Amino acid sequence: MPFKIYGFPPSTCTRRVALVCKELNVPYELIPVNIPKGEHKAPEYLKRQPFGVVPAIDDDGFTMFESRPVARYLVAKYGKGSTLVPDPKDIIATAKFEQAVSVENNHFDEPAGELFLQLVIKPMRGLPKDEERVKALLATLNSKLDVYEMVLAKQPYLGGDILTLADLFHLPWLYGLTEKAKLDLVTSRPNVARWYQEISSRPAWQAVKDGA
Ligand SMILES: N[C@@H](CCC(=O)N[C@@H](CS)C(=O)NCC(=O)O)C(=O)O
């Protein structure tokens, strides 16, 4: 039975899981859950993801949700020899990886996601954006990326010397904000630009960047 992703192909979290499948060469079947039609709130889907968001997965009867833990499950199960998650026996590499994963989740995801909502999703739905909120979010995100620039001036990747899931987790929002919202978040920061250029040109991301 193929690995099943229940998701909405353009959604960032669905693409985050699809990206890791591609990185690990895990074939997947995408079962569409149409967000604009409200299918993510349908009782059948809520049995898979009780919070009513996408994605959820089914791996030969094993079901789970939350894109980042799903990515880690994929590496644990299918990523023999993969360095996308450090060997847990390497305590320092693991600690630095966990730090980077936490930074993405706690400093980047929220302002990036809300900016995307304001600048791309609202206009797509014919809704006005909140200019004051956009200004505040941009200030927040820029201040976070200034810290990224300092980190990436000292090491090639957010977790250290090796590319990990912590880097890849950024791709859906960063791509959306630079390519769709046309925000200039990276070019003025040479190390962020070098890092983004490298991770976004990976074939796995190229394969799913516009839809899982
Ligand atoms: N932390 C969750 C977030 C899931 C999430 O917010 N998914 C969005 C799409 S990226 C969604 O389903 N939005 C629909 C809604 O909130 O109604 C994950 O990473 O899986």
The ligand as an ORCA input file, in Angstrom:
! r2SCAN-3c Opt
* xyz 0 1
  N       0.848     22.304     12.644
  C       0.033     21.748     11.584
  C      -0.636     22.904     10.867
  C      -1.636     22.420      9.854
  C      -2.303     23.584      9.149
  O      -2.496     24.687      9.723
  N      -2.686     23.351      7.903
  C      -3.311     24.386      7.124
  C      -2.794     24.333      5.697
  S      -1.052     24.663      5.655
  C      -4.815     24.170      7.094
  O      -5.281     23.051      7.041
  N      -5.571     25.265      7.102
  C      -6.995     25.212      7.009
  C      -7.679     25.857      8.171
  O      -6.986     26.316      9.103
  O      -8.902     25.916      8.147
  C       0.918     20.914     10.641
  O       2.091     21.245     10.499
  O       0.442     19.909     10.084
*
